[in-house]
Amino acid sequence: MGIILFVFLILFFALGVPIAISMGLAAAVAILWDGGTPLIVLVQRSFTSIDSFPLMSIPFFVLAGVLMEYGGISKRLVAFANALTGHFSGGLAIVTVVTSMFFAAISGSSAATTAALGSILIPAMIARGYHRNFTGAVQSVSGELGVIIPPSIPLILYGISTETSIGALFMAGFLPGLLIGASLIATVFIIAKKRKYAKETRKSGKELWKAFKDSFFALLMPVIILGGIYGGYFTPTEAAGVAVAYAFIVGVLIYREIKLPKLMNILTQSVVTTSAIMFILASAGLFGWILTREGIPQDVAQFFIGISDNPYVFLLLVNVFLLVVGMFMETNASIIILAPLLMPVAVTLGIDPVHFGIIMIVNLALGMCTPPLGINLFISAQLAKINLLQITRGMLPFYAVLLITLLLITYVPQITMLIPNWLD
């Protein structure tokens, strides 16, 4: 049954069937092939996969991100980041990275971060004389911070799939996100210096203060959300509801950019995004149930341990494996399928499940800006009006930097575990 499952999954992938549908159809074929399982199990297991209180946070965080986008948060974050860093070489490219770090602490989504900010910053960079492949690459690689810096939808999914504390995962994502952001800023600065890209005018203290005041309520949101979680005032799921309420109040009453006609577009965009995620989760849950039933997680564990029971070798193998997976599979589906398979092996070898979760997310985030299926690449390439080959060329120096930071995060667990251990 397990062989049939994977054979048909690969077949459907080869035929270009969407990932969620491929997993559901492969599971249905496997059940029919088995013959001893009633088809009603398809519905039951799919429903059970999304019948979870923590999963309620996903539609709320998605809605909060869209409210922030329509409510004028994006452009205020850009203005504040520009006031802080625009005067350096390649100022607007550095602003792209810094703003993405701010926005990541609001949206929880890589694609949302890339689309919301790229529509503003990519045309601005091109107008200032930046090469198109460079502008697209900077926005694409910066967008991956949306799933590393909390709140992060993939971190929520990992926590649910492996029964790991979502709060601890959120705290663990901070320093790796900052490390990646700092490395990207350094890379952008070096490239911009070499190519002599334009600097922005240095802002005066008064202009900097004005930019801070204008973006104050945007910057306050992650403080309220994450502070509330770690202060014990609400759970991550409740925090998502608070995020929606806060984003709505800021967009309607403070910035006054969300008008009644926009609400339908906001809700429609949120429903479409949430539906896609939930469809993937339902199919992945059914797929994962068959894997568990067939004992495949135990087989995977024995396979890795059979190669080496050294945790350093295991982590190296996992990194290579996940980098390849991230190139071809959607991040959320990859987490739902692979986290329950790999995490028990990691724990057996003495690796903290929170640390391992961050390693998985960073790997799969890299897949979002890696061909052939990196969603950030397609969004940024479309905004920069270039093709996939051009933007991939622009990504080459960033790939090298990201791989170095990935190895640091993998083999220096203190980067990940410092804050969770400190707050424990």
C-alpha positions in Angstrom: 0.0 0.0 0.0 2.9 2.4 0.8 4.5 1.7 -2.5 1.3 2.4 -4.4 0.9 5.6 -2.4 4.2 7.0 -3.5 4.1 5.7 -7.1 0.8 7.4 -7.8 1.9 10.6 -5.9 4.9 10.8 -8.2 2.7 10.1 -11.2 0.3 12.8 -10.4 3.2 15.3 -9.8 4.6 14.4 -13.2 1.2 15.1 -14.8 1.2 18.5 -13.2 -1.7 17.9 -10.8 -1.6 20.4 -7.9 0.1 19.1 -4.8 -3.0 19.0 -2.5 -5.0 17.1 -5.1 -2.1 14.8 -5.9 -1.8 13.7 -2.2 -5.6 13.2 -1.9 -5.9 11.2 -5.1 -2.8 9.1 -4.3 -4.3 8.3 -0.9 -7.7 7.4 -2.5 -6.0 5.1 -5.0 -4.0 3.4 -2.1 -7.2 2.8 -0.1 -9.0 1.4 -3.2 -6.0 -0.8 -3.9 -6.0 -2.1 -0.4 -9.6 -3.0 -0.7 -10.2 -3.6 3.0 -10.8 0.1 4.0 -14.1 1.8 3.3 -13.9 5.0 1.3 -15.7 7.0 4.1 -12.3 7.0 5.7 -11.2 9.5 3.1 -13.6 12.1 4.4 -13.2 11.2 8.1 -9.4 11.4 8.1 -9.4 14.6 6.0 -11.8 16.3 8.4 -9.9 15.1 11.4 -6.7 16.6 10.0 -8.2 20.1 10.1 -10.4 19.7 13.2 -7.9 21.3 15.5 -8.1 24.4 17.8 -4.6 25.6 17.1 -5.3 25.5 13.3 -7.8 28.2 13.9 -4.9 30.6 14.1 -4.1 30.2 10.4 -7.2 31.9 8.9 -6.9 34.7 11.6 -3.2 35.3 10.9 -3.9 35.3 7.1 -6.7 37.8 7.6 -4.6 40.0 9.8 -1.8 40.0 7.1 -4.3 41.1 4.4 -5.8 43.8 6.7 -2.3 45.1 7.3 -1.6 45.2 3.6 -4.8 47.1 2.7 -4.6 49.2 5.9 -1.5 51.1 4.9 0.9 49.2 7.2 3.2 48.1 4.4 4.0 51.6 3.1 4.6 53.0 6.6 7.0 50.2 7.4 8.8 50.9 4.2 9.0 54.6 5.1 10.4 53.8 8.5 13.0 51.3 7.2 14.0 53.9 4.6 14.5 56.5 7.3 16.7 54.1 9.2 18.9 52.5 6.5 18.2 54.2 3.1 21.3 56.3 3.3 23.6 53.3 3.0 25.0 51.9 -0.3 22.1 50.1 -2.0 19.8 51.8 0.4 16.5 50.7 -1.1 17.6 47.1 -1.3 18.6 47.2 2.4 15.2 48.8 3.1 13.7 45.8 1.4 15.3 43.4 3.8 14.6 45.5 6.9 11.0 46.0 5.9 10.6 42.3 5.2 11.8 41.6 8.8 9.2 44.0 10.2 6.4 42.7 8.0 7.4 39.1 8.8 6.5 39.8 12.4 3.0 40.6 11.2 2.0 38.4 8.3 3.4 35.0 9.1 3.5 34.2 5.4 6.4 34.3 2.9 4.3 34.8 -0.2 2.3 37.6 1.5 5.5 39.4 2.6 7.0 39.1 -0.9 3.8 40.3 -2.7 2.8 43.1 -0.3 6.3 44.7 -0.2 7.5 43.7 -3.7 4.7 45.7 -5.3 6.1 48.8 -3.6 9.8 48.3 -3.5 10.7 46.5 -6.7 9.5 49.3 -9.0 11.2 51.8 -6.7 14.5 50.0 -6.9 14.3 49.7 -10.7 13.5 53.4 -11.0 16.7 54.1 -9.0 18.8 52.2 -11.5 19.1 48.7 -9.8 19.4 45.7 -12.1 16.1 43.9 -12.5 17.4 40.5 -11.6 19.0 42.0 -8.4 15.8 43.7 -7.3 13.7 40.5 -7.9 16.3 38.4 -6.0 16.5 40.7 -3.0 12.7 40.8 -2.6 12.4 37.0 -3.1 15.1 36.1 -0.6 13.8 38.7 1.9 10.3 37.3 1.7 11.4 34.0 3.2 11.8 35.7 6.5 8.0 35.7 6.6 8.0 32.0 7.7 11.0 32.2 10.0 10.4 35.3 12.2 7.3 34.7 14.3 4.3 34.5 14.1 4.8 32.0 11.3 2.2 29.7 9.8 4.7 26.9 9.1 5.9 27.0 12.7 2.3 26.6 13.8 1.9 23.6 11.5 5.2 22.0 12.7 4.0 22.5 16.3 0.7 20.8 15.6 2.2 18.0 13.6 4.8 17.1 16.2 3.0 18.2 19.4 5.8 20.7 20.1 5.2 24.0 21.9 4.2 26.7 19.4 5.2 29.4 21.9 8.7 27.9 22.2 9.0 27.6 18.4 8.0 31.3 18.0 10.7 32.4 20.4 13.2 30.1 18.8 12.6 31.7 15.4 13.8 35.2 16.5 17.5 34.9 16.5 17.8 32.7 13.3 15.5 35.2 11.6 17.7 38.1 12.7 20.9 36.2 11.7 19.5 35.6 8.2 18.3 39.2 7.9 21.7 40.6 9.0 23.6 38.3 6.5 21.3 39.4 3.7 21.9 43.1 4.6 25.6 42.5 4.5 25.4 40.8 1.1 23.2 43.6 -0.3 25.6 46.2 1.0 28.7 44.5 -0.6 27.0 44.0 -4.0 25.6 47.6 -4.0 29.0 49.0 -3.1 30.6 47.1 -6.0 27.9 48.1 -8.5 27.7 51.7 -7.2 24.0 51.7 -6.7 22.4 54.9 -5.5 22.0 55.9 -1.9 19.0 57.6 -0.5 19.2 60.9 1.2 20.1 60.7 4.9 17.1 61.6 7.0 17.3 64.2 9.7 16.5 63.3 13.3 13.1 65.1 12.8 12.3 63.1 9.7 13.3 59.8 11.4 11.1 60.7 14.4 8.2 61.4 12.1 8.6 58.1 10.3 8.7 56.3 13.6 5.5 58.0 14.8 3.7 57.2 11.5 4.7 53.5 11.8 4.3 53.2 15.5 1.1 51.3 15.5 2.5 48.9 12.8 5.6 48.3 14.9 3.5 47.8 18.1 1.5 44.9 16.7 4.2 42.2 17.0 5.0 43.5 20.5 1.3 43.1 21.6 0.9 39.7 19.9 4.1 38.0 21.0 4.2 39.8 24.4 0.7 38.5 25.1 1.7 35.0 24.2 4.8 34.9 26.3 3.2 36.9 29.1 0.5 34.2 29.4 -2.3 36.5 28.5 -3.5 34.4 25.5 -2.6 31.4 23.5 -1.1 31.6 19.9 -4.6 30.8 18.5 -6.2 33.6 20.6 -3.3 35.9 19.6 -4.3 35.4 16.0 -7.8 36.7 16.8 -6.3 39.7 18.7 -4.1 40.4 15.6 -7.2 40.6 13.4 -9.0 43.0 15.8 -5.9 45.1 16.2 -5.2 45.3 12.4 -8.9 46.2 11.8 -8.8 49.0 14.4 -5.5 50.4 13.1 -6.6 50.2 9.4 -10.1 51.7 9.9 -9.8 54.1 12.8 -6.2 55.2 13.0 -4.8 55.1 9.4 -8.3 55.2 7.9 -7.2 53.4 4.7 -9.7 50.5 5.0 -13.0 51.6 3.6 -16.2 49.6 3.3 -15.7 48.7 -0.4 -12.3 47.2 0.4 -13.7 44.8 3.0 -15.1 42.4 0.3 -11.7 42.2 -1.4 -9.9 41.7 2.0 -12.3 38.9 3.0 -12.2 37.3 -0.4 -8.4 37.3 -0.6 -8.2 35.9 3.0 -10.7 33.1 2.2 -8.9 32.0 -1.0 -5.5 31.8 0.8 -6.9 30.0 3.8 -8.9 27.6 1.7 -5.8 26.6 -0.2 -3.8 26.0 3.0 -6.7 24.0 4.6 -7.1 21.9 1.5 -3.4 21.0 1.6 -3.6 20.2 5.3 -6.7 17.9 4.8 -5.0 16.0 2.0 -1.7 15.9 3.8 -3.4 14.6 6.9 -5.0 11.7 5.0 -1.6 11.0 3.3 0.2 11.0 6.6 -2.4 8.7 8.2 -1.6 6.1 5.5 2.1 6.5 6.1 1.7 5.9 9.8 -0.6 2.9 9.2 2.0 1.3 7.0 4.8 1.9 9.5 6.8 4.2 7.1 8.0 6.6 9.9 9.7 3.7 11.6 11.3 2.6 8.3 12.5 6.1 7.7 14.0 6.2 11.2 15.8 2.9 10.6 17.1 4.1 7.3 18.7 7.2 8.7 20.1 5.5 11.8 21.3 2.7 9.5 23.5 5.2 7.7 24.8 6.8 10.9 23.7 7.3 14.4 25.8 10.4 14.7 23.5 13.4 15.1 25.8 15.7 13.0 25.7 13.3 10.1 22.0 13.0 10.5 21.5 16.7 10.4 23.7 17.0 7.3 21.6 14.3 5.5 18.3 16.0 6.6 19.5 19.4 5.3 20.4 17.9 1.9 17.1 16.0 1.8 15.0 19.0 2.8 16.7 21.4 0.4 15.8 19.0 -2.4 12.2 18.6 -1.1 11.8 22.4 -0.8 12.6 22.8 -4.5 9.7 20.6 -5.6 7.1 20.6 -2.8 4.9 23.3 -1.1 6.2 24.2 2.3 3.1 23.5 4.4 2.5 20.1 2.8 6.2 19.2 3.3 5.9 20.0 7.0 2.7 18.0 7.5 4.2 15.0 5.8 7.8 15.0 6.9 7.8 16.5 10.4 6.2 13.4 12.0 8.6 11.2 10.1 11.9 13.0 10.9 11.3 14.6 14.3 11.2 11.3 16.2 14.5 10.3 14.7 16.0 13.6 15.7 14.8 13.2 19.3 16.2 9.7 19.4 19.6 11.1 18.5 19.3 13.8 21.2 18.3 16.8 19.1 15.8 19.2 20.7 12.5 19.1 18.8 12.3 22.9 18.9 15.8 23.2 17.4 14.9 20.6 14.7 11.7 22.5 13.9 13.7 25.7 13.1 16.1 23.7 11.0 13.2 22.3 9.0 11.6 25.7 8.5 14.8 27.4 7.4 15.5 24.6 4.9 12.0 24.7 3.4 12.0 28.6 3.4 15.0 28.4 1.2 12.9 26.3 -1.2 10.5 29.2 -1.5 13.2 31.1 -3.5 14.7 28.1 -5.3 13.7 26.9 -8.8 11.7 25.2 -10.2 8.7 25.8 -7.9 9.8 28.6 -5.5 6.7 30.7 -5.1 8.7 33.8 -4.1 10.7 33.6 -7.3 7.6 33.7 -9.4 6.0 36.6 -7.5 9.2 38.7 -7.6 10.0 37.8 -11.2 6.5 38.9 -12.2 6.8 42.2 -10.3 10.3 42.8 -11.8 9.1 41.8 -15.3 11.9 39.2 -15.7 11.9 35.5 -16.3 12.8 32.6 -14.0 16.4 32.2 -15.4 17.2 35.9 -14.9 16.0 36.1 -11.3 17.8 32.8 -10.5 21.1 34.4 -11.7 20.5 37.3 -9.4 19.9 34.8 -6.5 23.3 33.1 -6.8 25.2 35.2 -4.2 22.3 35.0 -1.8 22.1 31.2 -2.1 25.7 31.0 -0.8 25.0 33.2 2.1 21.8 31.3 3.0 23.6 28.0 3.0 26.2 29.3 5.4 23.6 30.6 7.8 21.7 27.3 7.5 24.8 25.5 8.6 25.3 27.9 11.5 21.7 27.4 12.7 22.0 23.7 12.3 25.3 23.1 14.2 25.2 26.0 16.7 21.9 25.2 18.5 22.5 28.1 21.0 21.4 30.4 18.2 18.0 28.8 18.2 17.6 27.8 21.8 19.0 30.9 23.6 15.7 32.7 24.0 13.5 29.6 24.7 15.9 28.4 27.4 16.2 31.9 28.9 12.4 32.2 29.2 11.9 28.6 30.3 
